[in-house]
């Protein structure tokens, strides 16, 4: 089974819902979804990561680029990240760059 077969991304109501592994093979799809929201004028990007099992440096790069995609810096909300994703943000010093939340 390829990575793309277990990776899914959906954009609805300004929220990007991601599931599966966010890695070098799939991060470009997150980049495209982010670009779509930025193109629509979104000043805040919410990435629901409840279904994400693994994030590598490519996935982290996509989140970082979401903050500064274009000329303005915007808020990026990382919603429902796994413990391993929170650890990745902590270890890389990126925790302060994102708003990390749990869904209501």
Secondary structure as GFF3:
##gff-version 3
##sequence-region A 1 104
A	DSSP	alpha_helix	3	6	.	.	.	ID=ss1
A	DSSP	beta_strand	8	12	.	.	.	ID=ss2
A	DSSP	beta_strand	15	22	.	.	.	ID=ss3
A	DSSP	alpha_helix	27	39	.	.	.	ID=ss4
A	DSSP	beta_strand	44	55	.	.	.	ID=ss5
A	DSSP	alpha_helix	57	67	.	.	.	ID=ss6
A	DSSP	beta_strand	75	79	.	.	.	ID=ss7
A	DSSP	alpha_helix	83	91	.	.	.	ID=ss8
A	DSSP	three_ten_helix	95	97	.	.	.	ID=ss9
A	DSSP	beta_strand	99	101	.	.	.	ID=ss10
###
